[in-house]
């Protein structure tokens, strides 16, 4: 058996690096677990619910699928959409009001 000796400062630096590596690994593992549990709880909705939520026709939904603007899953001819994707589409296309116009509207009301 071979014995290796190192200075105390070098050992402390090595221990510090190992602690940092351990913390980074733990944070990564927790993030991965959180992501997996969120995906397990993901709600899938059918075409009719998507059309009602977005207030669009089935033809428009077909175009969104065809143009790959909305993700979907097809099982035996039944399309399902992640609710989070539908909400993402709504939020991405949100048009923010002009603050000045909003103040004018408040004065009228």
N, C-alpha and C positions, 0 to 999 in steps of 0.2 A: 504494500500500500504506500502510495506516494503522498506526502504532506506538502501542501502549497501554502505559503504564508504571504499575506498582503498587508500593506499599511492600513492603519485604522481609518484614515481619511478616504482611501480608495474603497474600503469596505462600506463605509457610510454612504459614499456616492453610489455604489452599486445597489445598496439596500433602498436608497431613495428612488433610483430608476425603476427597480422592481416594484415598489409601491405604486409609482405612477402608472406603470404598465398594468398592474393589477386593477387599479381604479378605472383606467380606460377600457379594459376588457369587461369589467362589471357594468359600466355605463352602456357599452355596446350591447351586451347581453340583455340588459333591461329594455333598451330601445327596441331590440328585435322582438322580445316577448310582448311588449306593448303593441307593436305593429301587428303581430300575428293574432293577438286577441281581438284587436279592432277589426281585422279582416274576417275573423270568425263571426263577429257580430254584425257584419255588413248586411243591410237590408236590400233585397232584390225586388223590383216591382215590374209588373207587366206593361205591355204597350199601351193599353187603355189608360192605366194610371199615369203613365208618362205624358200621354196626349192631354189628359185633363190637367195635370200639374203645369205643363208648359203652355196650355191653351193652343194646341196645334192639331192639325189633322193627322190621320194615319199616314197619308201620303208624304207630308212634311217630315214625319218621323222616319219614314223609309229613306228619304233623301239624306237626313242627318246620319243614318246608319251607313248608307252607301258612300257618303263623302267622309266617313270615319270621323265625324264631329262628336259622336257619342259612342261610348263603348257599350257592348252588349254581349250576351251569351245566348246561343240558340240550342235548345234541346228539343229534338223531335218537332221542329217547326214552331215552337213557342219561344218568343223572344223575351228576355229578361234584362233589366237595366239596373245598375247600382244606383240607389237613391242618392248617394253622395255625388255621382257623376251628373245627375240631373240638377242637383243644387249648384254644382260647380258651373254648369252652363248658364244658369240664371245669374249667378254672381259675376261671371266673366263678362256678360253682356249688359250689366247694370250701368245705366247712364246717370251719373251724379247730377243733382240739380245745381243750378247756378245760385250761389248764396244771395246775390242781389235780388234776383227774381223771387226767391223764397221769402225774403224780407218784405218785398212788395205784396206778395200774396198774404202774408200774415197781417199786414196793415189793412188790407181789404176785409179780411175776416174779422 
